[in-house]
Amino acid sequence: MPRIVNWLLRLVITNPICMRLVTGGSRRTRHLYIRSGYLAVMIIALLISLLGVGQGSLQKLASAGATAFQQVAYLQLGMICLLAPVFMAGAIAQEANPRTWDILLTTPLNALQVVLGNLFGRLFFIMALLVSSLPLFAITQYFGGVPGRSIFMSYLIGAIAALVVGSIAIALSVSRQAGRRAVFVFYICVVVYLGLTWSIDRILRPGAPNQVTMMTPLNPFLTLEVLLNYANYHPPSAVEQLSLGWFKRMWFGAPAATFCWLGTVISVLLIAWSALFLRVIGERTGQIAWYRRLFRAGSASAKARPARRVWNNPIAWREASAKQNTLGKQVAKWGFVGLGVLIAMTLIGLIHTQTISLGTARSMILSVIAIEVGIIGLTALNISATAISQEREDGTLDLLLTTPLTPSYYVSGKMRGIVSFLLPMIAVPTVTLAMMAAYIGVDGLGVASGVMMTVTANTSTVEVPMVLPEGVIILPLVLTSYSAFAVMVGLHWSLKSKGTISSIIGAVGIVVAVTGVISLCGSTGGKTLGPIRAVLATISPITAVRAIVFPEAAIPDSLSESVAGSRITLVVASCIAAAVYGFVVYGMHKQMLGPNGRNFDMTVRRLSGTN
């Protein structure tokens, strides 16, 4: 074999690191469960999307097939964006032991082989997920209305998005400035970036209705929308593009191609940077960061502090106060609170000065609160999924089990402490809705545009506030109970997982799958299932926010009958949803402990010493 061909093969296909990751990961039961769960969610989503398809003309079948494909394509892209950091978490976590890179550099592998092996060895599983769902998308071809080009372009967009996420993860790992907690930060950055670019696009759209914006090639969901919703979101016409320069013509005229090329270039640059600086950065390992020197972290003066008042449950106090009292966590939490309040005040200012219309304001409110809900959910999962496994790794759990604390007391304290820590964050979207409700209550202080909107629910025209004031009651009920559910899922995986990374991956996968399915049920079934439509519309925080901001889309039947009655129904439905979450949390707590805490004790003993 020619030497150049052998060299190229050893970069990816026969790369020892890539082969080790693929061979080892393919045999893991966890990866089998992830693939099976991914396909199960996709199949269920497609079936739910096709429930309303009955006998009709070929045109109706084609329209139903196109709608089902759009919903499943968006779901697949969302799951890829969320699962890509999961599979790349191993690369980020390698920094927890920086000598891993040093050992690899002593092998005959060059820096480029090390970087590409880690990248493509983990990307293989993401690409396998994409390929595994291809037969499912092929089924939509029986209905018609779905061009084959759209299917393959949606796959290409998902693959490029995964490549960019993977390249960033490898760069973080190579820099040795990340760590196990960086997995959570990585998730937050992905969610915030997608939500921020989507929100900016919604702000810019009124300036050019139905046309792409400068944000379109920067967001995979917006790029996919151009392919799937061309009639309502499309590039400028060919005549309009003639007056544009070559860069604008490429950026606005071909957003899908621009996204793919831009993602490829960014990935190549990150890979090149990682390969060039892999050895150089290793020489600086062990130096103290400037911000730690600034705050004297770890110094003798930081060891002494005043006595603290402990709650009745010391486990809950430790989880809510002591363990979360680090500088970074406090800055992140209160920074989130301050930024959320500032954004809410800014939105009210924009509405009052009539800088934005009420329709645009509703879209922005939905985007902001949805991003905040996503951050709260990921924070709950990150803290709870490491609450027990981290104590097992550092030996703290063995010490706690020698005390009179019972398993029930321990798990209940963990859940109470984590939820208490999350309460200030949960208050942020609630305060946002409260400020909007107060602004509506004073009739916008006499603003000319008013605070009421005329919307169409089914065939009726009704007048509703720009945001339902009842959201101040609905959202905290649903979001708090949902956070408790996410915390219990995280604690469950933290108990039975050997390490923190595996517990985070398992918890995030379960919660994302459950939330995706119930959100899909709430968004589609909320229109057609009669009396339980309001409960389905509030069963998930995302669909609850949608019902608060866009009730005509969430509960059109109820709204067309009675506006006041539908608002009361949503409040009652949120109480029912909170009660359902409460029963689920109680059942998970009992199952986690077993009779007299036997399951908890057996799991702890089985995994003791395995880290």
Protein Blocks (a to p, Z undefined) as FASTA:
>chain_A
ZZklmmmmmmmmmomklmmmmmmmmmpmklmmmmmmmmmmmmmmmmmmmmmpccddfklm
mmmmmmmmmmmmmmmmmmmmmmmmmmmmmmmmmmmmmmlmmmmmmpmbdfklmmmmmmmm
mmmmmmmmmmmmmmmmmmmmmngoiafklmmmmmmmmmmmmmmmmmmmmmmmmnopacfk
lmmmmmmmmmmmmmmmmmmmmmmmmmmghiacfklmmpmklmmmmmmmmmloccddfklm
mmpcfklmmmmmmmmlmmmmmmmmmmmmmmmmmmmmmmmmmmmgoiacfklmmnogoiak
lmpccdddddfblmlmmmmmmmmmcfklmmmmmmmmmmmmmmmmmmmmmmmnomacfklm
mmmmmmmmmmmmmmmmmmmmmmmmmmmmmmmmnommmmmmmpmbdfklmmmmmmmmmmmm
mmmmmmmmmmmmmmmmmmmmnoonopaklpbdcddehjaccdddfbdfklmmmmmmmmmm
mmmmmmmmmmmmmmmpmblklmmmmmmmmmmmmmmmmmmmmmmmmmmnojmlmmmmmmpm
klmmmmmmmmmlmmmmlmmmomklmmmmmmmmmmmmmmmmmmmmmmmmmmmnognhlmmm
mmmmmmgokZZ
